[in-house]
Amino acid sequence: MLDQLRNHIEKITPLNDDEFEFISSCFTYKKYKKHQFLVQEGEAVPYNYFVLKGLLKLVYTDKTGKEHIVGFAMEDWWETDFPAYYQQNTATMSVECIEDTEVLCLTLADYKKLCAQLPKLEHFFLEKAYMGFISAQQRTISMMTTGIKERYDQLLKKYPSLVQRVPKSLLAAYLGVSRETLSRLPL
């Protein structure tokens, strides 16, 4: 399982064995069952999660109780309520397992220790943040400027394996439409 983390990091920056030993000492392994929460709205957010196996959804629930899927995370993705994690506030979103899931957990204190003592890890996390910002902006623009069919096609093209694993009701919520609307599309 740690090899998976090392391979993930080394896609951006090379590591020697001592560096990776230090990195791995900062992570905790955890397993969760389908429908179990890693983060719940209103609670503290102790970890940023690196997904080893499984599938997560990041959900914002509005005042009417309607769930909005903010994102998904599968193998080799990172997920948490990032504002709550970095600002050490309570969560405004929840992270729930769609499948049985295995993760590596990183506390904010260990994240800061890694960045301070290993600049190449700070570079790694900065690159991951850039990619996340770019993806978020692209999704926002897509939601404002394209129709549901085009948004679905973009999702299918960018993440074909994700579309196969996520129930249609959750895909619809992620795309901002009802399940019925998604079902009527010529897919």
TORDRENVO-178516 format. One record per residue: residue in three letters; chain; residue number from 1; x, y, z of N, C-alpha, C in turn. Coordinates in nm, 2 decimals, padded with zeros to 4 digits. Layout:
N
ala_A_NUM_X_Y_Z_X_Y_Z_X_Y_Z
...
This chain:
187
met_A_1_00.08_-00.12_00.00_00.00_00.00_00.00_00.09_00.13_00.00
leu_A_2_00.20_00.12_00.07_00.29_00.24_00.07_00.35_00.26_-00.06
asp_A_3_00.37_00.15_-00.14_00.43_00.16_-00.27_00.34_00.24_-00.36
gln_A_4_00.21_00.23_-00.34_00.11_00.31_-00.42_00.13_00.46_-00.40
leu_A_5_00.15_00.49_-00.27_00.18_00.63_-00.24_00.31_00.68_-00.30
arg_A_6_00.41_00.60_-00.28_00.54_00.64_-00.34_00.53_00.66_-00.49
asn_A_7_00.47_00.56_-00.56_00.45_00.58_-00.71_00.38_00.70_-00.74
his_A_8_00.28_00.73_-00.66_00.19_00.85_-00.68_00.28_00.98_-00.67
ile_A_9_00.36_00.99_-00.57_00.44_01.11_-00.54_00.55_01.12_-00.65
glu_A_10_00.61_01.00_-00.69_00.72_01.00_-00.78_00.67_01.03_-00.93
lys_A_11_00.54_01.04_-00.95_00.50_01.09_-01.08_00.53_01.24_-01.09
ile_A_12_00.55_01.31_-00.98_00.59_01.45_-00.98_00.73_01.48_-00.93
thr_A_13_00.78_01.40_-00.83_00.91_01.43_-00.78_00.98_01.30_-00.74
pro_A_14_01.10_01.28_-00.77_01.17_01.15_-00.73_01.20_01.15_-00.58
leu_A_15_01.21_01.03_-00.52_01.23_01.02_-00.38_01.34_00.91_-00.36
asn_A_16_01.42_00.93_-00.26_01.51_00.82_-00.22_01.45_00.75_-00.10
asp_A_17_01.50_00.64_-00.06_01.44_00.55_00.04_01.43_00.62_00.18
asp_A_18_01.53_00.70_00.21_01.52_00.77_00.34_01.41_00.87_00.34
glu_A_19_01.39_00.95_00.23_01.29_01.04_00.22_01.15_00.97_00.23
phe_A_20_01.14_00.86_00.16_01.01_00.80_00.16_00.98_00.73_00.30
glu_A_21_01.08_00.69_00.37_01.06_00.64_00.50_01.01_00.75_00.59
phe_A_22_01.06_00.87_00.58_01.01_00.98_00.66_00.87_01.01_00.62
ile_A_23_00.84_01.02_00.49_00.70_01.04_00.44_00.60_00.94_00.50
ser_A_24_00.64_00.82_00.48_00.54_00.71_00.52_00.52_00.71_00.67
ser_A_25_00.61_00.76_00.75_00.59_00.77_00.90_00.48_00.87_00.93
cys_A_26_00.45_00.96_00.84_00.35_01.06_00.87_00.21_01.02_00.83
phe_A_27_00.19_00.90_00.78_00.06_00.86_00.73_00.01_00.74_00.82
thr_A_28_-00.13_00.74_00.84_-00.19_00.63_00.91_-00.29_00.56_00.81
tyr_A_29_-00.29_00.43_00.81_-00.38_00.35_00.73_-00.51_00.33_00.80
lys_A_30_-00.62_00.34_00.72_-00.76_00.31_00.77_-00.84_00.25_00.66
lys_A_31_-00.94_00.17_00.71_-01.04_00.11_00.62_-01.17_00.15_00.66
tyr_A_32_-01.26_00.17_00.56_-01.40_00.21_00.58_-01.49_00.13_00.50
lys_A_33_-01.61_00.11_00.55_-01.71_00.03_00.47_-01.80_00.12_00.39
lys_A_34_-01.86_00.07_00.29_-01.96_00.14_00.20_-02.06_00.21_00.29
his_A_35_-02.09_00.34_00.26_-02.18_00.42_00.33_-02.12_00.48_00.46
gln_A_36_-02.00_00.45_00.50_-01.94_00.50_00.62_-01.88_00.64_00.59
phe_A_37_-01.88_00.73_00.68_-01.83_00.87_00.67_-01.69_00.88_00.71
leu_A_38_-01.61_00.94_00.63_-01.47_00.98_00.68_-01.47_01.12_00.74
val_A_39_-01.56_01.20_00.69_-01.58_01.34_00.74_-01.73_01.36_00.74
gln_A_40_-01.78_01.42_00.85_-01.92_01.46_00.86_-01.94_01.61_00.89
glu_A_41_-02.03_01.67_00.82_-02.06_01.81_00.84_-02.08_01.84_00.98
gly_A_42_-02.02_01.95_01.03_-02.03_02.00_01.16_-01.92_01.94_01.26
glu_A_43_-01.84_01.85_01.21_-01.74_01.79_01.29_-01.60_01.84_01.25
ala_A_44_-01.50_01.81_01.33_-01.36_01.85_01.30_-01.31_01.76_01.18
val_A_45_-01.22_01.81_01.11_-01.16_01.74_00.99_-01.01_01.71_01.02
pro_A_46_-00.99_01.59_01.08_-00.85_01.57_01.12_-00.75_01.52_01.01
tyr_A_47_-00.81_01.48_00.90_-00.72_01.42_00.79_-00.75_01.47_00.65
asn_A_48_-00.64_01.47_00.57_-00.65_01.47_00.43_-00.63_01.32_00.39
tyr_A_49_-00.72_01.27_00.30_-00.71_01.12_00.27_-00.66_01.09_00.13
phe_A_50_-00.56_01.00_00.12_-00.52_00.95_00.00_-00.58_00.82_-00.02
val_A_51_-00.66_00.80_-00.13_-00.74_00.68_-00.16_-00.65_00.57_-00.22
leu_A_52_-00.64_00.46_-00.15_-00.56_00.35_-00.19_-00.66_00.26_-00.28
lys_A_53_-00.78_00.24_-00.23_-00.87_00.15_-00.29_-01.01_00.20_-00.25
gly_A_54_-01.10_00.20_-00.35_-01.24_00.24_-00.32_-01.28_00.37_-00.39
leu_A_55_-01.39_00.42_-00.34_-01.45_00.54_-00.40_-01.53_00.62_-00.30
leu_A_56_-01.50_00.75_-00.30_-01.56_00.84_-00.21_-01.65_00.95_-00.28
lys_A_57_-01.74_01.01_-00.21_-01.81_01.13_-00.26_-01.80_01.24_-00.16
leu_A_58_-01.78_01.36_-00.21_-01.77_01.48_-00.13_-01.91_01.55_-00.15
val_A_59_-01.98_01.57_-00.04_-02.12_01.62_-00.05_-02.14_01.74_00.03
tyr_A_60_-02.21_01.84_-00.03_-02.26_01.96_00.05_-02.41_01.95_00.05
thr_A_61_-02.46_01.96_00.17_-02.61_01.95_00.19_-02.66_02.09_00.22
asp_A_62_-02.75_02.14_00.14_-02.80_02.28_00.15_-02.91_02.29_00.27
lys_A_63_-02.96_02.41_00.29_-03.05_02.43_00.40_-03.18_02.35_00.39
thr_A_64_-03.22_02.32_00.26_-03.34_02.24_00.24_-03.32_02.09_00.25
gly_A_65_-03.19_02.05_00.27_-03.16_01.91_00.29_-03.12_01.84_00.16
lys_A_66_-03.11_01.92_00.05_-03.07_01.86_-00.08_-02.92_01.84_-00.08
glu_A_67_-02.88_01.72_-00.13_-02.74_01.69_-00.14_-02.69_01.73_-00.27
his_A_68_-02.57_01.80_-00.27_-02.50_01.84_-00.39_-02.37_01.77_-00.39
ile_A_69_-02.34_01.69_-00.49_-02.21_01.62_-00.50_-02.11_01.72_-00.55
val_A_70_-02.01_01.75_-00.47_-01.90_01.84_-00.51_-01.80_01.77_-00.58
gly_A_71_-01.77_01.64_-00.55_-01.67_01.57_-00.62_-01.67_01.42_-00.58
phe_A_72_-01.59_01.35_-00.65_-01.57_01.21_-00.62_-01.42_01.19_-00.61
ala_A_73_-01.38_01.08_-00.54_-01.23_01.05_-00.53_-01.22_00.90_-00.54
met_A_74_-01.13_00.85_-00.63_-01.11_00.71_-00.64_-00.96_00.69_-00.62
glu_A_75_-00.91_00.57_-00.65_-00.77_00.54_-00.63_-00.67_00.65_-00.68
asp_A_76_-00.57_00.68_-00.60_-00.47_00.78_-00.62_-00.52_00.92_-00.62
trp_A_77_-00.64_00.95_-00.57_-00.69_01.08_-00.55_-00.68_01.12_-00.40
trp_A_78_-00.68_01.25_-00.38_-00.69_01.30_-00.24_-00.83_01.36_-00.22
glu_A_79_-00.88_01.35_-00.10_-01.01_01.41_-00.07_-01.02_01.44_00.08
thr_A_80_-01.09_01.55_00.11_-01.13_01.59_00.24_-01.21_01.72_00.22
asp_A_81_-01.26_01.78_00.33_-01.32_01.91_00.32_-01.20_02.00_00.34
phe_A_82_-01.14_02.05_00.23_-01.02_02.12_00.23_-01.02_02.25_00.31
pro_A_83_-01.13_02.33_00.29_-01.13_02.46_00.38_-01.12_02.42_00.53
ala_A_84_-01.20_02.32_00.57_-01.21_02.29_00.71_-01.07_02.23_00.76
tyr_A_85_-01.01_02.15_00.67_-00.89_02.08_00.70_-00.78_02.19_00.72
tyr_A_86_-00.76_02.27_00.62_-00.65_02.37_00.63_-00.67_02.48_00.73
gln_A_87_-00.80_02.52_00.75_-00.83_02.63_00.85_-00.87_02.58_00.98
gln_A_88_-00.87_02.44_01.00_-00.90_02.38_01.13_-01.04_02.42_01.18
asn_A_89_-01.13_02.43_01.09_-01.27_02.46_01.12_-01.35_02.33_01.12
thr_A_90_-01.48_02.34_01.16_-01.56_02.22_01.14_-01.61_02.21_00.99
ala_A_91_-01.64_02.09_00.96_-01.67_02.06_00.82_-01.80_02.12_00.77
thr_A_92_-01.81_02.17_00.65_-01.93_02.22_00.59_-01.98_02.11_00.49
met_A_93_-01.89_02.01_00.46_-01.92_01.91_00.37_-01.89_01.77_00.43
ser_A_94_-01.95_01.67_00.37_-01.92_01.53_00.42_-01.85_01.45_00.32
val_A_95_-01.77_01.36_00.36_-01.70_01.26_00.27_-01.75_01.12_00.31
glu_A_96_-01.82_01.06_00.21_-01.88_00.93_00.24_-01.83_00.82_00.14
cys_A_97_-01.82_00.70_00.18_-01.77_00.59_00.10_-01.89_00.54_00.01
ile_A_98_-01.86_00.54_-00.12_-01.95_00.48_-00.22_-01.92_00.33_-00.23
glu_A_99_-01.80_00.29_-00.20_-01.76_00.15_-00.20_-01.67_00.13_-00.07
asp_A_100_-01.65_00.01_-00.03_-01.55_-00.02_00.07_-01.42_00.05_00.03
thr_A_101_-01.36_00.12_00.13_-01.25_00.21_00.09_-01.13_00.19_00.19
glu_A_102_-01.01_00.20_00.13_-00.89_00.20_00.21_-00.81_00.33_00.18
val_A_103_-00.77_00.40_00.29_-00.70_00.53_00.27_-00.58_00.54_00.36
leu_A_104_-00.49_00.63_00.32_-00.38_00.68_00.40_-00.42_00.82_00.45
cys_A_105_-00.41_00.84_00.58_-00.46_00.96_00.64_-00.34_01.05_00.68
leu_A_106_-00.35_01.18_00.65_-00.24_01.27_00.68_-00.30_01.39_00.77
thr_A_107_-00.25_01.41_00.89_-00.29_01.52_00.97_-00.23_01.65_00.92
leu_A_108_-00.29_01.76_00.95_-00.24_01.89_00.91_-00.10_01.91_00.97
ala_A_109_-00.08_01.87_01.10_00.05_01.89_01.16_00.16_01.81_01.08
asp_A_110_00.12_01.68_01.04_00.22_01.60_00.96_00.24_01.66_00.82
tyr_A_111_00.13_01.71_00.77_00.15_01.78_00.63_00.24_01.89_00.64
lys_A_112_00.23_01.98_00.75_00.32_02.09_00.76_00.46_02.05_00.79
lys_A_113_00.48_01.94_00.87_00.61_01.89_00.90_00.68_01.84_00.77
leu_A_114_00.60_01.77_00.69_00.65_01.72_00.56_00.70_01.83_00.47
cys_A_115_00.62_01.93_00.46_00.65_02.05_00.37_00.77_02.13_00.43
ala_A_116_00.78_02.14_00.56_00.89_02.21_00.62_01.02_02.14_00.60
gln_A_117_01.02_02.01_00.62_01.14_01.93_00.63_01.18_01.87_00.49
leu_A_118_01.09_01.87_00.40_01.12_01.80_00.27_01.05_01.89_00.16
pro_A_119_01.13_01.99_00.11_01.08_02.09_00.01_01.02_02.02_-00.11
lys_A_120_01.07_01.90_-00.15_01.01_01.84_-00.27_00.87_01.79_-00.24
leu_A_121_00.83_01.77_-00.11_00.70_01.73_-00.08_00.61_01.85_-00.09
glu_A_122_00.66_01.97_-00.05_00.59_02.09_-00.06_00.56_02.12_-00.21
his_A_123_00.66_02.09_-00.30_00.64_02.11_-00.44_00.53_02.01_-00.49
phe_A_124_00.54_01.88_-00.44_00.44_01.78_-00.48_00.30_01.83_-00.45
phe_A_125_00.28_01.87_-00.32_00.14_01.92_-00.28_00.10_02.04_-00.35
leu_A_126_00.19_02.13_-00.39_00.16_02.25_-00.47_00.11_02.21_-00.61
glu_A_127_00.18_02.12_-00.67_00.14_02.07_-00.80_00.00_02.00_-00.79
lys_A_128_-00.03_01.93_-00.69_-00.16_01.87_-00.67_-00.26_01.97_-00.65
ala_A_129_-00.23_02.08_-00.58_-00.33_02.19_-00.56_-00.35_02.26_-00.69
tyr_A_130_-00.25_02.29_-00.77_-00.27_02.35_-00.90_-00.36_02.27_-00.99
met_A_131_-00.34_02.14_-00.99_-00.43_02.05_-01.07_-00.57_02.05_-01.02
gly_A_132_-00.59_02.06_-00.89_-00.72_02.07_-00.83_-00.79_02.20_-00.86
phe_A_133_-00.72_02.31_-00.86_-00.78_02.44_-00.89_-00.82_02.44_-01.04
ile_A_134_-00.73_02.39_-01.12_-00.76_02.39_-01.27_-00.89_02.31_-01.29
ser_A_135_-00.90_02.19_-01.23_-01.01_02.11_-01.25_-01.14_02.17_-01.20
ala_A_136_-01.13_02.24_-01.08_-01.25_02.31_-01.03_-01.29_02.42_-01.11
gln_A_137_-01.20_02.50_-01.17_-01.24_02.61_-01.26_-01.30_02.56_-01.39
gln_A_138_-01.24_02.45_-01.44_-01.30_02.39_-01.56_-01.44_02.34_-01.54
arg_A_139_-01.46_02.28_-01.42_-01.60_02.23_-01.39_-01.70_02.35_-01.37
thr_A_140_-01.65_02.45_-01.31_-01.74_02.57_-01.29_-01.78_02.63_-01.42
ile_A_141_-01.68_02.65_-01.51_-01.71_02.70_-01.64_-01.81_02.61_-01.72
ser_A_142_-01.78_02.48_-01.71_-01.87_02.38_-01.78_-02.01_02.39_-01.73
met_A_143_-02.03_02.40_-01.60_-02.16_02.41_-01.54_-02.23_02.54_-01.58
met_A_144_-02.16_02.65_-01.61_-02.22_02.77_-01.65_-02.24_02.78_-01.80
thr_A_145_-02.17_02.70_-01.88_-02.17_02.73_-02.03_-02.22_02.61_-02.11
thr_A_146_-02.23_02.49_-02.05_-02.27_02.38_-02.14_-02.40_02.31_-02.09
gly_A_147_-02.45_02.23_-02.18_-02.57_02.16_-02.14_-02.54_02.03_-02.08
ile_A_148_-02.64_01.96_-02.03_-02.62_01.84_-01.95_-02.55_01.73_-02.03
lys_A_149_-02.59_01.72_-02.16_-02.53_01.61_-02.25_-02.38_01.64_-02.26
glu_A_150_-02.34_01.76_-02.29_-02.20_01.79_-02.30_-02.13_01.77_-02.17
arg_A_151_-02.19_01.81_-02.06_-02.12_01.79_-01.93_-02.10_01.64_-01.90
tyr_A_152_-02.20_01.56_-01.94_-02.19_01.41_-01.92_-02.08_01.36_-02.01
asp_A_153_-02.08_01.40_-02.13_-01.97_01.36_-02.23_-01.83_01.39_-02.18
gln_A_154_-01.82_01.51_-02.13_-01.69_01.56_-02.07_-01.65_01.47_-01.96
leu_A_155_-01.74_01.44_-01.87_-01.71_01.35_-01.75_-01.67_01.21_-01.80
leu_A_156_-01.75_01.16_-01.90_-01.72_01.03_-01.95_-01.58_01.02_-02.02
lys_A_157_-01.55_01.13_-02.09_-01.41_01.13_-02.16_-01.30_01.15_-02.06
lys_A_158_-01.32_01.23_-01.96_-01.21_01.26_-01.86_-01.20_01.14_-01.76
tyr_A_159_-01.31_01.08_-01.72_-01.30_00.98_-01.61_-01.39_00.86_-01.65
pro_A_160_-01.36_00.79_-01.75_-01.44_00.68_-01.79_-01.47_00.57_-01.69
ser_A_161_-01.36_00.54_-01.61_-01.38_00.43_-01.51_-01.47_00.48_-01.39
leu_A_162_-01.47_00.61_-01.36_-01.55_00.67_-01.26_-01.70_00.65_-01.30
val_A_163_-01.73_00.68_-01.42_-01.87_00.68_-01.47_-01.92_00.54_-01.45
gln_A_164_-01.84_00.44_-01.47_-01.88_00.30_-01.46_-01.91_00.26_-01.31
arg_A_165_-01.85_00.33_-01.22_-01.86_00.29_-01.08_-01.96_00.37_-00.99
val_A_166_-02.00_00.48_-01.05_-02.09_00.57_-00.97_-02.23_00.55_-01.01
pro_A_167_-02.32_00.53_-00.92_-02.47_00.51_-00.95_-02.52_00.64_-01.03
lys_A_168_-02.61_00.62_-01.12_-02.67_00.73_-01.20_-02.72_00.84_-01.11
ser_A_169_-02.78_00.81_-01.00_-02.84_00.91_-00.92_-02.73_01.00_-00.86
leu_A_170_-02.61_00.95_-00.83_-02.50_01.03_-00.79_-02.44_01.11_-00.90
leu_A_171_-02.43_01.05_-01.02_-02.38_01.12_-01.14_-02.47_01.24_-01.17
ala_A_172_-02.60_01.22_-01.16_-02.70_01.33_-01.18_-02.68_01.44_-01.09
ala_A_173_-02.66_01.41_-00.96_-02.64_01.51_-00.86_-02.51_01.59_-00.88
tyr_A_174_-02.41_01.52_-00.93_-02.28_01.58_-00.96_-02.30_01.68_-01.08
leu_A_175_-02.38_01.63_-01.18_-02.39_01.71_-01.30_-02.50_01.82_-01.28
gly_A_176_-02.57_01.82_-01.17_-02.66_01.93_-01.14_-02.80_01.91_-01.20
val_A_177_-02.84_01.78_-01.22_-02.97_01.75_-01.28_-03.04_01.64_-01.20
ser_A_178_-03.16_01.62_-01.23_-03.23_01.51_-01.17_-03.19_01.37_-01.23
arg_A_179_-03.22_01.27_-01.16_-03.19_01.13_-01.21_-03.28_01.11_-01.34
glu_A_180_-03.40_01.16_-01.34_-03.49_01.14_-01.45_-03.43_01.21_-01.57
thr_A_181_-03.38_01.33_-01.56_-03.32_01.41_-01.67_-03.21_01.33_-01.73
leu_A_182_-03.12_01.28_-01.64_-03.00_01.21_-01.69_-03.05_01.08_-01.76
ser_A_183_-03.15_01.01_-01.72_-03.20_00.89_-01.78_-03.26_00.92_-01.92
arg_A_184_-03.31_01.04_-01.94_-03.37_01.07_-02.07_-03.26_01.11_-02.18
leu_A_185_-03.14_01.13_-02.13_-03.04_01.17_-02.23_-03.00_01.05_-02.32
pro_A_186_-02.98_01.08_-02.45_-02.93_00.98_-02.54_-02.79_00.95_-02.52
leu_A_187_-02.76_00.86_-02.43_-02.62_00.83_-02.38_-02.57_00.72_-02.46
